[in-house]
């Protein structure tokens, strides 16, 4: 997860497989944003990257707002 204004990176999960990376799987996954309680509210995007090379980006979500009231 990347905070839009500061570009701070937070690793939420590191064992994800996709159709193009891993075992050619499909499906859905969920993650928790509880880790953001320690950070300030803001605008974030989810980014699926190669954990061995974070510059290799597979997918990026639309930006979404996280507010203190979300917790």
N, C-alpha and C positions, 0 to 999 in steps of 0.2 A: 504494500500500500504506500502511496506517495502523497505527501501533503503538497497541494498545488503551489501555494505561494513560496514556500521555503525549499521545496524539492526534497524534504526529509523523507528517508526511506524506512519503512517498518516491515520486517519480515513476519508474515502471519502464518504461513505454512510452507514447508519445503519438500513435501512428498506428494506432488500432484502429477498425474499422468493425463495426457491429452491424446487426441487422435494422431497428431503429428509428432508427439514426443512421448516416448514410453512404450506402452503395450498396445498402441492403436485402439485405445478405449474411448468410449463416449459416456456421457452421463452428466450428473450434476453434483456439485459439492457446496457446502456452506462453510463460512468462516465466521468467527466472532470478532466484533470490533471492540471488545472489552479492553484490549490493550490501549485503546485511545483514551481511556479514562485518565491516564497519566499525562496525556498530552492535551494541548488546548484544542477547543473545537475549531473546525475549519472545513475547507473544501478538500476532498480527497479523490484519488482515482485508484482503482485496483489495477495492478500490472502483473501479468503472468510472464515471468522471466526464467531463463535457464539458470539454475542455482550455481552452476559452475562458471557462468559468464553473465553477470547481470546486465551487460550491454545488449545481450541477445533477447529482445522483447518479442514474445509470441502474441500477446493480446493486451489491449488497454480498454478499461471500461470508460463510460461517460463519467464526468465528474459528479460527485454527490456531496451534499453538505452534512456534516456531523455537528450536532448541537449538544450542549450539556444536558438538555432535557431528554436526549435519546437514551440516557443511562438511567 
